[in-house]
Amino acid sequence: MMSVAKIRKQARIMMWLVTVPFAGLAVLTIILLGNIVWQGGRYADTVAIYHLPMFLYSGPYG
């Protein structure tokens, strides 16, 4: 049987293993949207076509 301390340690590791990629995706999303705004929406349709499926697949039910 695992001790409570070991379970807590593993839970902290798992928390960071989930948080880091999620934060990375959030930063990339902000950069992508910032680039659309910076370019004046010139490439918004292309960005939507290439990156919108990423949000559909990684949604709460994906």
PDB file of N, H, CA, C and O in Angstrom:
ATOM      1  N   MET A   1       0.844  -1.177   0.000  1.00  0.00           N
ATOM      2  CA  MET A   1       0.000   0.000   0.000  1.00  0.00           C
ATOM      3  C   MET A   1       0.895   1.249   0.000  1.00  0.00           C
ATOM      4  O   MET A   1       1.929   1.293   0.668  1.00  0.00           O
ATOM      5  N   MET A   2       0.473   2.252  -0.759  1.00  0.00           N
ATOM      6  H   MET A   2      -0.367   2.217  -1.302  1.00  0.00           H
ATOM      7  CA  MET A   2       1.266   3.482  -0.879  1.00  0.00           C
ATOM      8  C   MET A   2       0.973   4.414   0.295  1.00  0.00           C
ATOM      9  O   MET A   2      -0.158   4.495   0.775  1.00  0.00           O
ATOM     10  N   SER A   3       2.000   5.106   0.739  1.00  0.00           N
ATOM     11  H   SER A   3       2.918   5.040   0.349  1.00  0.00           H
ATOM     12  CA  SER A   3       1.813   6.068   1.823  1.00  0.00           C
ATOM     13  C   SER A   3       1.171   7.345   1.282  1.00  0.00           C
ATOM     14  O   SER A   3       1.231   7.634   0.087  1.00  0.00           O
ATOM     15  N   VAL A   4       0.575   8.076   2.168  1.00  0.00           N
ATOM     16  H   VAL A   4       0.527   7.841   3.139  1.00  0.00           H
ATOM     17  CA  VAL A   4      -0.084   9.336   1.791  1.00  0.00           C
ATOM     18  C   VAL A   4       0.943  10.324   1.246  1.00  0.00           C
ATOM     19  O   VAL A   4       0.653  11.056   0.299  1.00  0.00           O
ATOM     20  N   ALA A   5       2.126  10.352   1.827  1.00  0.00           N
ATOM     21  H   ALA A   5       2.361   9.757   2.596  1.00  0.00           H
ATOM     22  CA  ALA A   5       3.169  11.278   1.378  1.00  0.00           C
ATOM     23  C   ALA A   5       3.580  10.969  -0.067  1.00  0.00           C
ATOM     24  O   ALA A   5       3.792  11.881  -0.866  1.00  0.00           O
ATOM     25  N   LYS A   6       3.690   9.690  -0.391  1.00  0.00           N
ATOM     26  H   LYS A   6       3.518   8.949   0.258  1.00  0.00           H
ATOM     27  CA  LYS A   6       4.074   9.310  -1.753  1.00  0.00           C
ATOM     28  C   LYS A   6       2.968   9.653  -2.756  1.00  0.00           C
ATOM     29  O   LYS A   6       3.250  10.101  -3.867  1.00  0.00           O
ATOM     30  N   ILE A   7       1.728   9.445  -2.363  1.00  0.00           N
ATOM     31  H   ILE A   7       1.500   9.081  -1.460  1.00  0.00           H
ATOM     32  CA  ILE A   7       0.605   9.791  -3.231  1.00  0.00           C
ATOM     33  C   ILE A   7       0.569  11.301  -3.463  1.00  0.00           C
ATOM     34  O   ILE A   7       0.325  11.751  -4.583  1.00  0.00           O
ATOM     35  N   ARG A   8       0.807  12.080  -2.418  1.00  0.00           N
ATOM     36  H   ARG A   8       1.005  11.715  -1.509  1.00  0.00           H
ATOM     37  CA  ARG A   8       0.814  13.545  -2.569  1.00  0.00           C
ATOM     38  C   ARG A   8       1.947  14.001  -3.481  1.00  0.00           C
ATOM     39  O   ARG A   8       1.774  14.905  -4.298  1.00  0.00           O
ATOM     40  N   LYS A   9       3.109  13.365  -3.332  1.00  0.00           N
ATOM     41  H   LYS A   9       3.249  12.630  -2.668  1.00  0.00           H
ATOM     42  CA  LYS A   9       4.247  13.718  -4.190  1.00  0.00           C
ATOM     43  C   LYS A   9       3.927  13.416  -5.649  1.00  0.00           C
ATOM     44  O   LYS A   9       4.213  14.228  -6.529  1.00  0.00           O
ATOM     45  N   GLN A  10       3.340  12.259  -5.908  1.00  0.00           N
ATOM     46  H   GLN A  10       3.109  11.599  -5.193  1.00  0.00           H
ATOM     47  CA  GLN A  10       2.978  11.900  -7.274  1.00  0.00           C
ATOM     48  C   GLN A  10       1.882  12.817  -7.814  1.00  0.00           C
ATOM     49  O   GLN A  10       1.869  13.139  -9.002  1.00  0.00           O
ATOM     50  N   ALA A  11       0.967  13.234  -6.945  1.00  0.00           N
ATOM     51  H   ALA A  11       0.977  12.972  -5.980  1.00  0.00           H
ATOM     52  CA  ALA A  11      -0.093  14.152  -7.368  1.00  0.00           C
ATOM     53  C   ALA A  11       0.490  15.501  -7.769  1.00  0.00           C
ATOM     54  O   ALA A  11       0.035  16.104  -8.741  1.00  0.00           O
ATOM     55  N   ARG A  12       1.494  15.983  -7.031  1.00  0.00           N
ATOM     56  H   ARG A  12       1.864  15.493  -6.241  1.00  0.00           H
ATOM     57  CA  ARG A  12       2.149  17.254  -7.399  1.00  0.00           C
ATOM     58  C   ARG A  12       2.858  17.127  -8.740  1.00  0.00           C
ATOM     59  O   ARG A  12       2.794  18.035  -9.569  1.00  0.00           O
ATOM     60  N   ILE A  13       3.529  16.010  -8.953  1.00  0.00           N
ATOM     61  H   ILE A  13       3.581  15.272  -8.280  1.00  0.00           H
ATOM     62  CA  ILE A  13       4.214  15.792 -10.236  1.00  0.00           C
ATOM     63  C   ILE A  13       3.202  15.754 -11.372  1.00  0.00           C
ATOM     64  O   ILE A  13       3.415  16.370 -12.417  1.00  0.00           O
ATOM     65  N   MET A  14       2.108  15.039 -11.175  1.00  0.00           N
ATOM     66  H   MET A  14       1.935  14.539 -10.327  1.00  0.00           H
ATOM     67  CA  MET A  14       1.079  14.961 -12.214  1.00  0.00           C
ATOM     68  C   MET A  14       0.453  16.339 -12.492  1.00  0.00           C
ATOM     69  O   MET A  14       0.146  16.679 -13.634  1.00  0.00           O
ATOM     70  N   MET A  15       0.275  17.119 -11.414  1.00  0.00           N
ATOM     71  H   MET A  15       0.525  16.842 -10.487  1.00  0.00           H
ATOM     72  CA  MET A  15      -0.278  18.463 -11.595  1.00  0.00           C
ATOM     73  C   MET A  15       0.609  19.287 -12.537  1.00  0.00           C
ATOM     74  O   MET A  15       0.106  19.960 -13.437  1.00  0.00           O
ATOM     75  N   TRP A  16       1.928  19.230 -12.326  1.00  0.00           N
ATOM     76  H   TRP A  16       2.336  18.684 -11.595  1.00  0.00           H
ATOM     77  CA  TRP A  16       2.836  19.989 -13.181  1.00  0.00           C
ATOM     78  C   TRP A  16       2.910  19.405 -14.580  1.00  0.00           C
ATOM     79  O   TRP A  16       3.058  20.148 -15.549  1.00  0.00           O
ATOM     80  N   LEU A  17       2.812  18.094 -14.703  1.00  0.00           N
ATOM     81  H   LEU A  17       2.692  17.490 -13.915  1.00  0.00           H
ATOM     82  CA  LEU A  17       2.850  17.467 -16.030  1.00  0.00           C
ATOM     83  C   LEU A  17       1.614  17.822 -16.860  1.00  0.00           C
ATOM     84  O   LEU A  17       1.658  17.782 -18.090  1.00  0.00           O
ATOM     85  N   VAL A  18       0.532  18.162 -16.201  1.00  0.00           N
ATOM     86  H   VAL A  18       0.496  18.195 -15.202  1.00  0.00           H
ATOM     87  CA  VAL A  18      -0.675  18.600 -16.906  1.00  0.00           C
ATOM     88  C   VAL A  18      -0.657  20.114 -17.110  1.00  0.00           C
ATOM     89  O   VAL A  18      -1.067  20.602 -18.163  1.00  0.00           O
ATOM     90  N   THR A  19      -0.189  20.853 -16.120  1.00  0.00           N
ATOM     91  H   THR A  19       0.145  20.458 -15.265  1.00  0.00           H
ATOM     92  CA  THR A  19      -0.224  22.317 -16.165  1.00  0.00           C
ATOM     93  C   THR A  19       0.722  22.895 -17.210  1.00  0.00           C
ATOM     94  O   THR A  19       0.357  23.832 -17.920  1.00  0.00           O
ATOM     95  N   VAL A  20       1.920  22.357 -17.311  1.00  0.00           N
ATOM     96  H   VAL A  20       2.217  21.596 -16.734  1.00  0.00           H
ATOM     97  CA  VAL A  20       2.922  22.924 -18.228  1.00  0.00           C
ATOM     98  C   VAL A  20       2.458  22.864 -19.683  1.00  0.00           C
ATOM     99  O   VAL A  20       2.508  23.893 -20.357  1.00  0.00           O
ATOM    100  N   PRO A  21       2.007  21.714 -20.211  1.00  0.00           N
ATOM    101  CA  PRO A  21       1.538  21.719 -21.608  1.00  0.00           C
ATOM    102  C   PRO A  21       0.299  22.602 -21.802  1.00  0.00           C
ATOM    103  O   PRO A  21       0.169  23.272 -22.827  1.00  0.00           O
ATOM    104  N   PHE A  22      -0.607  22.605 -20.822  1.00  0.00           N
ATOM    105  H   PHE A  22      -0.502  22.061 -19.989  1.00  0.00           H
ATOM    106  CA  PHE A  22      -1.799  23.438 -20.938  1.00  0.00           C
ATOM    107  C   PHE A  22      -1.431  24.913 -20.977  1.00  0.00           C
ATOM    108  O   PHE A  22      -1.985  25.670 -21.774  1.00  0.00           O
ATOM    109  N   ALA A  23      -0.505  25.326 -20.126  1.00  0.00           N
ATOM    110  H   ALA A  23      -0.055  24.711 -19.478  1.00  0.00           H
ATOM    111  CA  ALA A  23      -0.051  26.722 -20.127  1.00  0.00           C
ATOM    112  C   ALA A  23       0.650  27.043 -21.443  1.00  0.00           C
ATOM    113  O   ALA A  23       0.502  28.143 -21.975  1.00  0.00           O
ATOM    114  N   GLY A  24       1.410  26.092 -21.968  1.00  0.00           N
ATOM    115  H   GLY A  24       1.531  25.198 -21.536  1.00  0.00           H
ATOM    116  CA  GLY A  24       2.063  26.295 -23.267  1.00  0.00           C
ATOM    117  C   GLY A  24       1.055  26.506 -24.378  1.00  0.00           C
ATOM    118  O   GLY A  24       1.229  27.386 -25.221  1.00  0.00           O
ATOM    119  N   LEU A  25      -0.001  25.703 -24.384  1.00  0.00           N
ATOM    120  H   LEU A  25      -0.143  24.988 -23.700  1.00  0.00           H
ATOM    121  CA  LEU A  25      -1.048  25.883 -25.397  1.00  0.00           C
ATOM    122  C   LEU A  25      -1.760  27.222 -25.233  1.00  0.00           C
ATOM    123  O   LEU A  25      -2.115  27.865 -26.220  1.00  0.00           O
ATOM    124  N   ALA A  26      -1.967  27.637 -23.995  1.00  0.00           N
ATOM    125  H   ALA A  26      -1.679  27.114 -23.192  1.00  0.00           H
ATOM    126  CA  ALA A  26      -2.601  28.932 -23.755  1.00  0.00           C
ATOM    127  C   ALA A  26      -1.724  30.070 -24.268  1.00  0.00           C
ATOM    128  O   ALA A  26      -2.230  31.015 -24.873  1.00  0.00           O
ATOM    129  N   VAL A  27      -0.428  29.988 -24.036  1.00  0.00           N
ATOM    130  H   VAL A  27      -0.017  29.220 -23.545  1.00  0.00           H
ATOM    131  CA  VAL A  27       0.505  31.018 -24.530  1.00  0.00           C
ATOM    132  C   VAL A  27       0.514  31.036 -26.054  1.00  0.00           C
ATOM    133  O   VAL A  27       0.483  32.107 -26.660  1.00  0.00           O
ATOM    134  N   LEU A  28       0.557  29.864 -26.676  1.00  0.00           N
ATOM    135  H   LEU A  28       0.583  28.994 -26.184  1.00  0.00           H
ATOM    136  CA  LEU A  28       0.541  29.807 -28.138  1.00  0.00           C
ATOM    137  C   LEU A  28      -0.758  30.377 -28.703  1.00  0.00           C
ATOM    138  O   LEU A  28      -0.748  31.031 -29.745  1.00  0.00           O
ATOM    139  N   THR A  29      -1.865  30.133 -28.026  1.00  0.00           N
ATOM    140  H   THR A  29      -1.873  29.601 -27.179  1.00  0.00           H
ATOM    141  CA  THR A  29      -3.146  30.688 -28.471  1.00  0.00           C
ATOM    142  C   THR A  29      -3.128  32.207 -28.393  1.00  0.00           C
ATOM    143  O   THR A  29      -3.594  32.882 -29.310  1.00  0.00           O
ATOM    144  N   ILE A  30      -2.600  32.741 -27.317  1.00  0.00           N
ATOM    145  H   ILE A  30      -2.222  32.193 -26.572  1.00  0.00           H
ATOM    146  CA  ILE A  30      -2.524  34.197 -27.168  1.00  0.00           C
ATOM    147  C   ILE A  30      -1.619  34.796 -28.244  1.00  0.00           C
ATOM    148  O   ILE A  30      -1.934  35.840 -28.815  1.00  0.00           O
ATOM    149  N   ILE A  31      -0.502  34.137 -28.515  1.00  0.00           N
ATOM    150  H   ILE A  31      -0.246  33.289 -28.051  1.00  0.00           H
ATOM    151  CA  ILE A  31       0.402  34.614 -29.568  1.00  0.00           C
ATOM    152  C   ILE A  31      -0.292  34.582 -30.919  1.00  0.00           C
ATOM    153  O   ILE A  31      -0.183  35.527 -31.700  1.00  0.00           O
ATOM    154  N   LEU A  32      -1.008  33.495 -31.196  1.00  0.00           N
ATOM    155  H   LEU A  32      -1.097  32.728 -30.561  1.00  0.00           H
ATOM    156  CA  LEU A  32      -1.707  33.358 -32.468  1.00  0.00           C
ATOM    157  C   LEU A  32      -2.766  34.447 -32.634  1.00  0.00           C
ATOM    158  O   LEU A  32      -2.859  35.078 -33.686  1.00  0.00           O
ATOM    159  N   LEU A  33      -3.558  34.659 -31.591  1.00  0.00           N
ATOM    160  H   LEU A  33      -3.482  34.147 -30.736  1.00  0.00           H
ATOM    161  CA  LEU A  33      -4.592  35.695 -31.667  1.00  0.00           C
ATOM    162  C   LEU A  33      -3.976  37.093 -31.728  1.00  0.00           C
ATOM    163  O   LEU A  33      -4.485  37.970 -32.426  1.00  0.00           O
ATOM    164  N   GLY A  34      -2.887  37.293 -31.000  1.00  0.00           N
ATOM    165  H   GLY A  34      -2.474  36.580 -30.434  1.00  0.00           H
ATOM    166  CA  GLY A  34      -2.198  38.583 -31.059  1.00  0.00           C
ATOM    167  C   GLY A  34      -1.647  38.856 -32.448  1.00  0.00           C
ATOM    168  O   GLY A  34      -1.663  39.993 -32.920  1.00  0.00           O
ATOM    169  N   ASN A  35      -1.162  37.815 -33.095  1.00  0.00           N
ATOM    170  H   ASN A  35      -1.149  36.892 -32.711  1.00  0.00           H
ATOM    171  CA  ASN A  35      -0.652  37.975 -34.455  1.00  0.00           C
ATOM    172  C   ASN A  35      -1.771  38.342 -35.426  1.00  0.00           C
ATOM    173  O   ASN A  35      -1.568  39.145 -36.337  1.00  0.00           O
ATOM    174  N   ILE A  36      -2.946  37.758 -35.233  1.00  0.00           N
ATOM    175  H   ILE A  36      -3.111  37.105 -34.493  1.00  0.00           H
ATOM    176  CA  ILE A  36      -4.090  38.111 -36.096  1.00  0.00           C
ATOM    177  C   ILE A  36      -4.428  39.584 -35.924  1.00  0.00           C
ATOM    178  O   ILE A  36      -4.643  40.299 -36.903  1.00  0.00           O
ATOM    179  N   VAL A  37      -4.476  40.034 -34.670  1.00  0.00           N
ATOM    180  H   VAL A  37      -4.302  39.453 -33.875  1.00  0.00           H
ATOM    181  CA  VAL A  37      -4.795  41.444 -34.402  1.00  0.00           C
ATOM    182  C   VAL A  37      -3.696  42.344 -34.961  1.00  0.00           C
ATOM    183  O   VAL A  37      -3.983  43.379 -35.564  1.00  0.00           O
ATOM    184  N   TRP A  38      -2.445  41.952 -34.763  1.00  0.00           N
ATOM    185  H   TRP A  38      -2.211  41.112 -34.274  1.00  0.00           H
ATOM    186  CA  TRP A  38      -1.317  42.760 -35.228  1.00  0.00           C
ATOM    187  C   TRP A  38      -1.315  42.901 -36.744  1.00  0.00           C
ATOM    188  O   TRP A  38      -0.959  43.957 -37.267  1.00  0.00           O
ATOM    189  N   GLN A  39      -1.705  41.861 -37.445  1.00  0.00           N
ATOM    190  H   GLN A  39      -1.994  41.003 -37.021  1.00  0.00           H
ATOM    191  CA  GLN A  39      -1.721  41.889 -38.905  1.00  0.00           C
ATOM    192  C   GLN A  39      -3.017  42.511 -39.442  1.00  0.00           C
ATOM    193  O   GLN A  39      -3.217  42.571 -40.655  1.00  0.00           O
ATOM    194  N   GLY A  40      -3.876  42.963 -38.564  1.00  0.00           N
ATOM    195  H   GLY A  40      -3.713  42.914 -37.578  1.00  0.00           H
ATOM    196  CA  GLY A  40      -5.111  43.607 -38.992  1.00  0.00           C
ATOM    197  C   GLY A  40      -6.148  42.627 -39.510  1.00  0.00           C
ATOM    198  O   GLY A  40      -7.023  43.013 -40.285  1.00  0.00           O
ATOM    199  N   GLY A  41      -6.071  41.375 -39.102  1.00  0.00           N
ATOM    200  H   GLY A  41      -5.360  41.061 -38.472  1.00  0.00           H
ATOM    201  CA  GLY A  41      -7.044  40.378 -39.543  1.00  0.00           C
ATOM    202  C   GLY A  41      -6.827  39.867 -40.945  1.00  0.00           C
ATOM    203  O   GLY A  41      -7.682  39.172 -41.495  1.00  0.00           O
ATOM    204  N   ARG A  42      -5.684  40.204 -41.537  1.00  0.00           N
ATOM    205  H   ARG A  42      -4.989  40.768 -41.091  1.00  0.00           H
ATOM    206  CA  ARG A  42      -5.418  39.833 -42.920  1.00  0.00           C
ATOM    207  C   ARG A  42      -5.418  38.317 -43.138  1.00  0.00           C
ATOM    208  O   ARG A  42      -5.905  37.833 -44.160  1.00  0.00           O
ATOM    209  N   TYR A  43      -4.872  37.575 -42.177  1.00  0.00           N
ATOM    210  H   TYR A  43      -4.476  37.968 -41.347  1.00  0.00           H
ATOM    211  CA  TYR A  43      -4.771  36.126 -42.337  1.00  0.00           C
ATOM    212  C   TYR A  43      -5.687  35.377 -41.365  1.00  0.00           C
ATOM    213  O   TYR A  43      -5.436  34.211 -41.062  1.00  0.00           O
ATOM    214  N   ALA A  44      -6.721  36.014 -40.886  1.00  0.00           N
ATOM    215  H   ALA A  44      -6.926  36.961 -41.132  1.00  0.00           H
ATOM    216  CA  ALA A  44      -7.603  35.395 -39.896  1.00  0.00           C
ATOM    217  C   ALA A  44      -8.277  34.140 -40.447  1.00  0.00           C
ATOM    218  O   ALA A  44      -8.420  33.151 -39.728  1.00  0.00           O
ATOM    219  N   ASP A  45      -8.693  34.167 -41.717  1.00  0.00           N
ATOM    220  H   ASP A  45      -8.577  34.970 -42.301  1.00  0.00           H
ATOM    221  CA  ASP A  45      -9.355  32.993 -42.278  1.00  0.00           C
ATOM    222  C   ASP A  45      -8.396  31.809 -42.385  1.00  0.00           C
ATOM    223  O   ASP A  45      -8.784  30.677 -42.093  1.00  0.00           O
ATOM    224  N   THR A  46      -7.169  32.048 -42.792  1.00  0.00           N
ATOM    225  H   THR A  46      -6.854  32.967 -43.029  1.00  0.00           H
ATOM    226  CA  THR A  46      -6.184  30.970 -42.906  1.00  0.00           C
ATOM    227  C   THR A  46      -5.854  30.398 -41.531  1.00  0.00           C
ATOM    228  O   THR A  46      -5.765  29.181 -41.367  1.00  0.00           O
ATOM    229  N   VAL A  47      -5.676  31.263 -40.559  1.00  0.00           N
ATOM    230  H   VAL A  47      -5.749  32.251 -40.692  1.00  0.00           H
ATOM    231  CA  VAL A  47      -5.368  30.805 -39.203  1.00  0.00           C
ATOM    232  C   VAL A  47      -6.533  29.985 -38.666  1.00  0.00           C
ATOM    233  O   VAL A  47      -6.320  28.953 -38.030  1.00  0.00           O
ATOM    234  N   ALA A  48      -7.751  30.427 -38.912  1.00  0.00           N
ATOM    235  H   ALA A  48      -7.924  31.266 -39.429  1.00  0.00           H
ATOM    236  CA  ALA A  48      -8.926  29.689 -38.429  1.00  0.00           C
ATOM    237  C   ALA A  48      -9.002  28.309 -39.077  1.00  0.00           C
ATOM    238  O   ALA A  48      -9.304  27.323 -38.404  1.00  0.00           O
ATOM    239  N   ILE A  49      -8.733  28.236 -40.370  1.00  0.00           N
ATOM    240  H   ILE A  49      -8.488  29.037 -40.916  1.00  0.00           H
ATOM    241  CA  ILE A  49      -8.810  26.952 -41.070  1.00  0.00           C
ATOM    242  C   ILE A  49      -7.781  25.971 -40.528  1.00  0.00           C
ATOM    243  O   ILE A  49      -8.081  24.790 -40.358  1.00  0.00           O
ATOM    244  N   TYR A  50      -6.579  26.445 -40.257  1.00  0.00           N
ATOM    245  H   TYR A  50      -6.336  27.405 -40.395  1.00  0.00           H
ATOM    246  CA  TYR A  50      -5.517  25.544 -39.809  1.00  0.00           C
ATOM    247  C   TYR A  50      -5.570  25.225 -38.319  1.00  0.00           C
ATOM    248  O   TYR A  50      -5.174  24.131 -37.915  1.00  0.00           O
ATOM    249  N   HIS A  51      -6.052  26.158 -37.490  1.00  0.00           N
ATOM    250  H   HIS A  51      -6.374  27.046 -37.819  1.00  0.00           H
ATOM    251  CA  HIS A  51      -5.946  25.976 -36.048  1.00  0.00           C
ATOM    252  C   HIS A  51      -7.267  25.759 -35.331  1.00  0.00           C
ATOM    253  O   HIS A  51      -7.252  25.320 -34.181  1.00  0.00           O
ATOM    254  N   LEU A  52      -8.402  26.039 -35.944  1.00  0.00           N
ATOM    255  H   LEU A  52      -8.414  26.395 -36.879  1.00  0.00           H
ATOM    256  CA  LEU A  52      -9.685  25.825 -35.277  1.00  0.00           C
ATOM    257  C   LEU A  52      -9.917  24.360 -34.920  1.00  0.00           C
ATOM    258  O   LEU A  52     -10.429  24.084 -33.835  1.00  0.00           O
ATOM    259  N   PRO A  53      -9.564  23.408 -35.788  1.00  0.00           N
ATOM    260  CA  PRO A  53      -9.761  22.002 -35.384  1.00  0.00           C
ATOM    261  C   PRO A  53      -9.014  21.629 -34.110  1.00  0.00           C
ATOM    262  O   PRO A  53      -9.460  20.744 -33.380  1.00  0.00           O
ATOM    263  N   MET A  54      -7.895  22.280 -33.825  1.00  0.00           N
ATOM    264  H   MET A  54      -7.533  23.000 -34.417  1.00  0.00           H
ATOM    265  CA  MET A  54      -7.145  21.992 -32.600  1.00  0.00           C
ATOM    266  C   MET A  54      -8.032  22.239 -31.373  1.00  0.00           C
ATOM    267  O   MET A  54      -7.997  21.466 -30.415  1.00  0.00           O
ATOM    268  N   PHE A  55      -8.822  23.310 -31.402  1.00  0.00           N
ATOM    269  H   PHE A  55      -8.850  23.938 -32.180  1.00  0.00           H
ATOM    270  CA  PHE A  55      -9.673  23.611 -30.268  1.00  0.00           C
ATOM    271  C   PHE A  55     -10.870  22.666 -30.201  1.00  0.00           C
ATOM    272  O   PHE A  55     -11.364  22.364 -29.115  1.00  0.00           O
ATOM    273  N   LEU A  56     -11.333  22.205 -31.348  1.00  0.00           N
ATOM    274  H   LEU A  56     -10.932  22.451 -32.231  1.00  0.00           H
ATOM    275  CA  LEU A  56     -12.447  21.258 -31.340  1.00  0.00           C
ATOM    276  C   LEU A  56     -12.021  19.912 -30.773  1.00  0.00           C
ATOM    277  O   LEU A  56     -12.774  19.278 -30.034  1.00  0.00           O
ATOM    278  N   TYR A  57     -10.803  19.475 -31.123  1.00  0.00           N
ATOM    279  H   TYR A  57     -10.192  19.990 -31.723  1.00  0.00           H
ATOM    280  CA  TYR A  57     -10.327  18.189 -30.627  1.00  0.00           C
ATOM    281  C   TYR A  57      -9.872  18.248 -29.187  1.00  0.00           C
ATOM    282  O   TYR A  57      -9.936  17.239 -28.484  1.00  0.00           O
ATOM    283  N   SER A  58      -9.419  19.391 -28.728  1.00  0.00           N
ATOM    284  H   SER A  58      -9.367  20.211 -29.299  1.00  0.00           H
ATOM    285  CA  SER A  58      -8.901  19.481 -27.357  1.00  0.00           C
ATOM    286  C   SER A  58      -9.903  20.110 -26.397  1.00  0.00           C
ATOM    287  O   SER A  58      -9.536  20.543 -25.305  1.00  0.00           O
ATOM    288  N   GLY A  59     -11.142  20.158 -26.797  1.00  0.00           N
ATOM    289  H   GLY A  59     -11.440  19.806 -27.684  1.00  0.00           H
ATOM    290  CA  GLY A  59     -12.174  20.730 -25.935  1.00  0.00           C
ATOM    291  C   GLY A  59     -12.457  19.839 -24.739  1.00  0.00           C
ATOM    292  O   GLY A  59     -11.779  18.832 -24.537  1.00  0.00           O
ATOM    293  N   PRO A  60     -13.452  20.202 -23.950  1.00  0.00           N
ATOM    294  CA  PRO A  60     -13.727  19.445 -22.722  1.00  0.00           C
ATOM    295  C   PRO A  60     -14.182  18.024 -22.989  1.00  0.00           C
ATOM    296  O   PRO A  60     -14.074  17.169 -22.109  1.00  0.00           O
ATOM    297  N   TYR A  61     -14.691  17.752 -24.184  1.00  0.00           N
ATOM    298  H   TYR A  61     -14.779  18.446 -24.899  1.00  0.00           H
ATOM    299  CA  TYR A  61     -15.178  16.406 -24.490  1.00  0.00           C
ATOM    300  C   TYR A  61     -14.272  15.664 -25.447  1.00  0.00           C
ATOM    301  O   TYR A  61     -14.583  14.543 -25.851  1.00  0.00           O
ATOM    302  N   GLY A  62     -13.139  16.277 -25.822  1.00  0.00           N
ATOM    303  H   GLY A  62     -12.886  17.188 -25.494  1.00  0.00           H
ATOM    304  CA  GLY A  62     -12.241  15.690 -26.815  1.00  0.00           C
ATOM    305  C   GLY A  62     -11.158  14.849 -26.257  1.00  0.00           C
ATOM    306  O   GLY A  62     -10.347  14.308 -27.008  1.00  0.00           O
TER     307      GLY A  62
END
